[in-house]
Amino acid sequence: MYAIAEKTSPRSFGETLTYWTDEELLLDYRVTQRREVFEELVQRYERELYNYLRHYLGNAEMAEDAFQSTFLQIHLKGEQFEEGRMFRPWLYRIATNQAIDIRRKNRRQPAVSLDTCGEKYDNPTSGFADSIPSDDLTPLERTLKDERAREVREALQHLPQILKQALYLVYFEGMMYQEAAESLGIPFGTVKSRLSAAVKKLNRLLSEESYV
């Protein structure tokens, strides 16, 4: 088995996995099934992907299920990954599909407030409406800033799911438009139009006194 792996694996066994690209890790795992290679992939995305799923689903338990299901699919369907593609958009497409399936199965389960989301999303106002300087804030300024963050979290809950998906991937996960398009399985232009619609709706919600 190792003799075959040496011919087809993108890296040699002696190299530190930290320096491997995501794509090299997956291609190697397809051949060798080495546990440490798979664990390296999981560790790289453990916090980032879980936070995305938790924010998207609004429920910690469902996010954990979606996370585990996602990497189970990576294990089972690694052969479907095409060489030359980027791993991250492919991973997020699988994760989003798993989240949709889990949401469908748990429609009767109440969602948890976004106030309980992971640390990465504790202040989702970045890039939208946070105009208060971060240095040397007075107690009043800090109160106003916290209140604005709460308002944004509440407004985000009222966005349609298809708008949330694009918004989270681009603004919170830092994906390029093309990466987000590949992750969601939609055209590049659709990502741009959904982002535009999401920002407009979010701004409109924030300008209203009620989000109902």
N, C-alpha and C positions, 0 to 999 in steps of 0.2 A: 504493500500500500504506500509506504513512504517513497519507494522508488518512483512510482507514478507521480506522487505529489511533487517530487523534485523537478519533474519535467513541466508540470502544468501550473504549479503554485507560483504566484507573482513574486514571492519573496522566499529567501532561504530560512530554514528553521532556526538558525542561530541569531537572527536579528531581533532586536527588541520590538515588541508589538506596538509600542507607543508611537513609533515612527511610521507605521504602516498607514496607508489611507484606508478609509472605510471600504472602498471598493476592493482593495487588495485583501482586506480581512475576509470579506464575504466570499470572494473567489477562492481564497485559500480554504475557508471552512467547507465550501462545497466539495472540495477534493479530499481534505484530510479529516474533516469532522472533529478537529481538535477542540476540546472544551475551552481551553484558555483563549482561543481565537474568538469564539462566540461570546465568551464573558467580556472580552475587551470591547466588542461592539455594544453589548448591553450597558456596560459601565459608561461608555461615551455618551449614550443618549438617555441614561436612566433618569436623571433629574430633568433635563430639557423636555423629553417626550412625555414624562409623567405630568409635569406642570401643564403642558399643552392640553393633555387629555382631561386633567382635572378642571382646568379652566373651561374647556369646551363642553364637558358633560355636567359640570357643576356639582359633582358628587365624587368623593374620594374613593369609595368602594368600587363604583363603576369604572373610575379611571384606572384603578389597580387591575381590574379584570381586563380592561381594554389593552393595557400595557402588556400584560402577560400573553394575551391572545395575539397581539401584534408580533411579539418575538417568537411565539410558537409558529406563526405563519412564515416568518423569516426562516426558521429552521426547516419547515416542511416544504417551502416553495422557493428555496434558494436557487434551484436550478432554473427558475423562470427569470432570474435577474439577467439582463442582457449586458454583456461586456460593452463598455463605452458609455453606459448610462451613469448618472450620479446616484449614489446610494441614498442620500438624505431625502430627496423628493419621493423616491420609491418607498422608503420607510414611512414617510408621513401619509402617503396615499393609503398604504395598508392600515396604518393607525386610524386614519379618519374613517375608513370603511368599517373597521372593527368597532369604533365608537358609535357609528350610526346603527350598526346591528345591535349593540348592547342597549342603546337608547330605545330602540324599537321593542326590545324584549322587556324593558323596564319602564314602560310608559306610565304605569300607575305609581311608580316610586317617586316621591317628592324630591325635588332638587335641593341641594345645599346652597346656601348663599355664597356668592363669589367672595364675600369677606373672608371665607375660610380657605381660600386658595393658597397655593404655595408662595414662598417668599418672592419668587421672580415676578409675581403679579400683585404684590402687596400695594404697589402704586402704579396702576395702569394709566395714569394721566400723561406719562412721558410721551411726547410727540403729538399731543392733542391740545391740551388746554392749560398746562401748568406754567403760568406766567410769573409766579412768585419766585424770586431769587432763592437759591438753596442755601446760601451762606448767611450766617448771622441773622437767622429769622427771629423775630420777636414772638412771644407767646401767642399774640393775636394772629400773626402771619402763619404760624404753624397750625393753628386751629382752622384757619381759612383753607390752608393747603390740604389738610386731612379731610375737611368737609368736601372739597372739590374732588378728591380721590373717591370718596364714598359715592358722590353723585355720578361719577363716570362708571363705577362698578355697577350701580343700579341701572344706568342707561344701557350698558352693554347687555344686560339680561333681556332687554326688550328688542334687541336686533334679531331679525330672522336668521335662522341657522346658516343659510347659504352666504349671508353677508358676514356672519361671525367667522366662518371658516377662513375666508380670504383675509379678513382683518387680523385674526390671530397669527396666521402664518407669516404675513408680511410685516406687520408692525410689532408683534411680540416675539416671533421667532427669528425675525430678521432675514427672511427669505427674499430672494430676488423674484420679480414677477414670473419669470419663466419657471423657476423652481416651484413656486406656489401653483402654477398652472399644471405642472407635471404631478404634483402631490394630489391635486384635486381632480385630475383627469379632465380638465376643461381648457379651452383655448386661452392664449395669452390675453387677448382683448377682453375676454369675459372676466378675468381677474381684475383688470383695470376698471371695468365698469362696475363690478361689485364693490371694489374698494371705494370708488367715488360715491356710490350709493350709500355705503356703510358710514362713511365720514359725514355725509350730508345728513343722514338720519340721526346719527349720534349727536351732531351739533344741534339739530332741531330738538331732540329730546332734552339736551342739556339747557336749552333756552326756555323750556316749558317748566311750569311749576310742578306738574305731575307727570309721571311716566305711564299713566294708565291710558 
